[in-house]
């Protein structure tokens, strides 16, 4: 028997127990409300989604074609519409997640107004957005179930038992819109205690997966900007432990931690690592510093020196009091970061790269897998990359290496529209189309995400509407470009009153007041124009 039928029976028994004072209570109405409120707390969501993510990780280990994906969403409504679209077009949310981008929280959700991605926004804006996303996803469940309940009542009223049974089966086997969120905690917003406290808030809001990076918290930069400063491994591993303790304290024992390294593009460190013996982790970190060998006589006032293998080494210190790594060490530092993170509590890796190149990513992952065979990545398919130019240049270089004639192309100007219909451009577009599949097959990428897509789609769609509406198209710009497309494509929001919950409210009014209910969805509701 389904949960729905069990709830009807359980409430009917309660109704009988409490007698005539419960005469107005309809057990099936209660069962419907319970079905529409499956997840009572954020911790229930965190546990449910952690189980999903762990299962997906195991399935990817067995078959690399079973990778997962997400889009970054900066508002609950955006996340809701994404999941509604996925269910409409793909019929399942399997292996489709949400990504919460710290960049978008800073740019769009701070009380200070738009901010750069430098951890200057309010900490709780992150957990507040997680809670908001799940509020909207739960409402999507409630709305879709409400439509099924209405259809069930109509089938019963028409005496169509076959239709009623079909709809009841959809209710009994309903797939929720609740999916895992990979949530960005930036560099932890302070020391390990601060990281732990914020991680708890995020988990309580529903996060099953927290992504944390190895930059200095008060010097944190967007992964695609210059000036990134990393921390010694001991500092980063303490924050990974803090997040794990937060999961364990709250009973989400299988919560997922993504360790992100920015070392590929970070040439600076704020600290020289503590080292107790040659070859320990601190010594390895310091070995990448840009140093010059000096004698004791060459020591200057306030100089910092490292003694290694009997030599005195003076690290290059900048006027900012930061220390510089040797050029060309980024990949080695990334590999070391990844191995040590997985050996100390992280579950997944994130390597922030400067371009989307499967070969480059594979080269690092292969080295990591020599030590940890099942290492796998979350990869940022970033809008900060010029995808068109990058892949056209990759194809250009491959064609040139194969001895093909590339004289018709200017490598530096391959972004130009004049190349759009060329063989090179078509080959590049095909490589872009298969990038996620290829990256998962060859470079250990378990999860593909785009950090900021809905930031860009909101800007693009608003620009297209504004340029016509405020010019000579007037209302036609909206009708032709928006509403007509919503109707023809079956976009749920064309019935915006329903999307906002008016029909759910009407049904509740009927539960509560029966025939006396004053409902909003009568014949004069203009939403009835949309079929």
DAVENKA-V736721 format. One record per backbone hydrogen bond with DSSP energy under -0.5 kcal/mol. NH is the residue of the N-H (numbers start at 0). CO is the residue of the C=O. Records with the same first field share a line. If there is no record, write none. Layout:
NH->CO, CO
//
This chain:
5->1
6->2
7->3
8->4
9->5
10->6
11->7
12->8
13->9
14->10
15->11
16->12
17->13
18->14
20->17
21->18
22->19
24->21
26->24
28->25
29->25
30->26
31->27
32->28
33->29
34->30
35->31
36->33
37->34
39->37
44->40
45->41
46->42
47->43
48->44
49->45
50->46
51->47
52->48
53->49
54->50
55->51
56->52
57->53
58->54
59->55
60->56
61->57
62->58
65->62
66->64
67->445
68->94
69->447
70->96
71->449
72->98
78->74
79->75
80->76
81->77
82->78
83->79
84->80
85->81
86->82
87->83
88->84
89->85
90->85, 86
91->85
95->92
96->68, 94
97->179
98->70
99->181
100->98
104->100
105->101
106->102
107->103
108->104
112->109
114->105
117->115
124->121
125->122
126->122
127->123
128->124
129->125
130->126
131->127
132->128
133->129
134->130
135->131
136->132
137->133
138->134
139->135
140->136
141->137
142->138
143->139
144->140
145->141
146->142
147->143
148->144
149->145
150->146
151->147
152->148
153->149
154->150
155->151
156->152
157->153
158->155
159->154
160->158
163->159
164->160
165->161
166->162
167->163
168->164
169->165
170->166
171->167
172->168
173->170
175->173
181->97
182->180, 208
183->99
184->182, 210
187->184
194->190
195->191
196->192
197->193
198->194
199->195
200->196
201->197
202->198
203->199
204->200
205->201, 202
206->201
207->180
208->180
209->255
210->182
211->257
212->185
213->259
215->228
218->215
219->216
224->221
229->267
230->213
234->231
235->231
236->232
237->233
238->234
239->235
240->236
241->237
242->238
243->239
244->240
245->241
246->242
247->243
248->244
249->245
250->247
251->246
252->250
254->251
255->207
257->209
258->256, 347
259->211, 257
260->349
264->261
265->261
266->264
267->227
268->322
269->229
272->270
279->276
283->279
284->280
285->281
286->282
287->284
288->285
289->323
290->288
291->313
293->311
297->294
298->295
302->299
305->312
307->305, 310
310->307
311->293
312->305, 310
313->291
314->303, 312
315->289
316->314
317->321
320->317
322->268
323->315
324->266
325->287
328->325
332->328
333->329
334->330
335->331
336->332
337->333
338->334
339->335
340->336
341->337
342->338
343->339, 340
344->341
345->340
346->256
347->256
348->375
349->258
351->260, 349
352->350
356->354
360->356
361->357
362->358
363->359
364->360
365->361
366->362
367->363
368->364
369->365, 366
370->367
371->367
374->371
376->443
377->348
378->446
380->378, 448
381->379
384->381
386->384
389->385
390->386
391->387
392->388
393->389
394->390
395->391
396->392
397->393
398->394
399->395
400->396
401->397
402->399
403->398
405->403
408->405
410->408
412->409
413->410
415->412
418->415
419->416
421->418
425->421
426->422
427->423
428->424
429->425
430->426
431->427
432->428
433->429
434->431
437->433
438->434
439->435
440->436
441->437
442->438
444->438
445->376, 443
446->376
447->67
448->378
449->69
450->448
453->71
454->451
455->451
456->452
457->453
458->454
459->455
460->456
461->457
462->458
463->459
464->460
465->461
466->462
467->463, 464
468->464
469->465
470->467
472->467
473->467
475->472
476->473
477->473
478->474
479->475
480->475, 476
481->477
482->477
483->478
485->481
486->482
487->483
488->484
489->485, 486
490->485
493->490
494->491
495->493
498->494
499->495
500->497
501->496
504->500
505->501
506->502
507->503
508->504
509->505
510->506
511->507
512->508
513->509
515->512
516->513
518->516
524->521
525->523
527->524
528->525
529->526
530->528
//
